[in-house]
Amino acid sequence: MFFTITLYIALLIFVIGLVYKLTRWLSYKIGDTARASEAGNRFGNAVKGLLGAVFSARIITLVKSFFVDVIFQWRILKEDPLRWIMHICIFAGFFLLFFIHALDYNNAQASPFFSVYYSTLNPYLFLRNLFGLMVVAGVGIAIYRRVKIRKMRRTTSRMDWYAVVILAVIMVSGFFLEATKIVSYQRFQDMAQEYIDPGVEIANYQDDEDLKALMAYWQQNYNVVFPAHIEATGELLERGREMNEENQCQQCHSRPQWAFLSYGVSDIIHPVAVGLTRAGVATGLWYIHFLACFMGLAYLPFSKFFHIFSTPVSLLTNAVMGKQESTPANIATRRAMELDACMHCSTCSVRCSVSQIFDMLHNSSILPSEKLIALKSLASGEKLSAEELREMAEGAHICTSCRRCTDVCPAGINLQDLWFSIREDLERLGHPQPFILARETITKESAEKAAKSSGPIRPDEDPLRQSLNLSIQASTFSNCFECQTCTNVCPVVANFDNPRRELGLLPHQIMHSLGLGLRNDALSSRMVWDCVTCYQCQEHCPQGVQVADVLYELRNFSYETVHNNSADSDRKKATV
Amino acid sequence: MEYALFLGCKIPHYAPQYETATRAVCSELKVGLANIEFNCCGYPVRHLDFDSYLVSSARNLALAESRNLDIITPCKCCYGSLKKAIHLLKENGSLREKINRTLGEQGLAYEGKNTVRHILQVFYHEVGTDTIKKMVTAPFEGLKIAAHYGCHALRPSNIMEFDDPAQPRIFDRLVEVTGAKSVDWPLKTQCCGNPLWGKNDAMSKALTEKKLVDAKQAGADYLCVACTYCQIQFDTVQDEMLREKGRDLLLPSILYPQLLGLSMGIEPEKLGMSDNILSIESISSFAHNQNHSESSAHPE
């Protein structure tokens, strides 16, 4: 009764969760395309798109993708054979367990797939352990990889651990449950009362030779542990074997050694088997086992396991959508769906061309897998702080759009499209690319400060000069004798009829300002940001002033300032 | 000779023909190319954060060094970034230590044992124009090329060590080996404008247009480039510019390995000729013997 009620509750939550997720696919707006007027009627467009793909030549692509990507998971194999083994073990093991075991919740005739089914009979007895072993092996490999591989370890989240733990709990409780049932004398008595005689009491075995024989046989061959060990002679065991046949026990009971893992566990718990049986541990494990399953079921739509639905959808959808023009509505829906198709497998982050920059800037939004998670928050309408948005913008624009992540994603997600969408959404929220953010912020602030400053110039006190030590020693600023060669070879300056008006201070003026300690004047110049880095200035300077490198450092300094200000203001807001 | 081929971030999806053509030509010239999965050279991020740039370049150098290989690259921006990193890490011990600490976490180390070469350098110095000339079986006739040196490989010359910064020659010589004439044009060592693309599009396009007009005025039929970003600028961005202004084509841009490959008789498909945005098919009108066959079309 309790079992049935909890099952239905779990199913209900599961279905509600599914529906909730699916409605998000039809409502989340990601990127400019999704906000365009033609992006309405998402459901209608999706259905049209689906039918259009199925009833056309593209059905071949869909079928091929189904077998290659969804069932065989070739993309994972291509990436890493060990990962493929891990996933196939979990995937195949769990699904096969689901069909031959989980669906058998009322035992025997309740299962829709098998006519003669008893869980204690082969091949089910053996297969259950085999498939369970597969899952355990897969989970073992998964844990090993998460812990061993540095690039995965650093982005592992609670969701990742939940997925592994829930599977482990289900599997381990299952094996231990079976083991405790194998050794249980209580179960023996219950079965004897049900199938031989309701009056059977194993405590009275000394008075019943037949019972004693059967018990000895089961103690010997089925690993049951009775409260008092039964001395078994060859004759007794022979009689026991006959009893086993006469009472038709063997019709439903294959030798438990076939359940090789559980049997092994039953050997291990042998010494304490009687105590465990007396304490009813089997019942406790039964509760843990099925409640863990139901919890997993109810929580499925909200956990990584939702990918069993969303990832095949992503693989199949992207197999056909890439090859042709898609309607804005379908692009919008696909993007929302893709957010759920991500399994946080970190393949994208491991292969990312700019992942080493994460080692320097420590901004997780630089890594593709974390960008996707941040996008989930953004798309859900969650209110993100200015610093979080700045970090997202930084991550979105440090990405060089090399598309390697998109090429390797085992879920077939069009990641590059999502990254472009992040840029669009952040732009809309007033967070442009870091270069432009720094340019607009610093030139404006510096101009204001320069206008306000008065009094004598004190170049030696300016810390900026001391910090520009990568490209130039502070003293070489004084080498500049204003020959203006740098300005005269600059193609950007040459682009204007009135360069001072358009660019502000010109290269030689910037160098001189820095030499005088007039930091704000230098940083207020647009020239710092319109430099095309062609190095003509530095090449031609007769005094060895590294003009282009100084301009690079001014940009770095500006960006660091903006970065620190943003982090500071967020911290201040947090403490208020 | 064998090098580790460093393609950079843009070639695979934005200029795949550059890889195709480079591999085809290197195969003929017996330049071995090893494949290592590199990361970004760090050129784009250098505007934001210096350390991020340096660790990016250093990691690539360390990866190649672990296989005892020098790096060869078709992109001049990547060349510039990697070469500068080599210089900085050699000169500055504390920087080297800092970077190696980070690389050490991934089991990598950079010891300054290898170098980086641009494909033009390898063709000119290691292979040699004499060797190449012998393999040019279908030299061009009447083709005038404006060789675009660009900026990041040339300057700052004391670090880049690519060519004479004021009177560079190796690209011109390599162009001439194909039978084409390399025209002299005033803006040939000026930047193509790509570094400002995405930051100040108007200025970027203005610089590009100036170069194209200058090259055309010098009498060139084609621009020839040996850098991914330059190609993107003169191909993709020129295409956008022309459509915006409703103008006719100024000058199409061909990648050097494509030019060389054609003159060596390699099939156009093997050089990715159809991947260029602005068509370069018309270069076949300058092909060898085109003017001598009886039923040939008149050269354009």
Interface residues (C-beta under 8 A of the other chain):
Chain A: R150 R351 C352 S353 V354 S355 Q356 I357 D359 M360 L361 E394 I398 T400 S401 C402 R403 R404 Q433 P434 F435 I436 A438 R439 L470 P491 V492 N495 W529 D530 V532 T533 C534 Y535 Q536 Q538 E539 Q546 A548 Y552 E553 R555 N556 Y559 E560
Chain B: C9 K10 P12 H13 E37 F38 N39 C40 G42 P44 V45 R46 H47 L48 D49 F50 D51 S52 V55 S56 R59 T102 E105 Q106 C151 H152 L154 R155 P156 S157 P165 Q190 C191 G193 P195 L196 G198 K199 N200 M203 A206 L207 K210
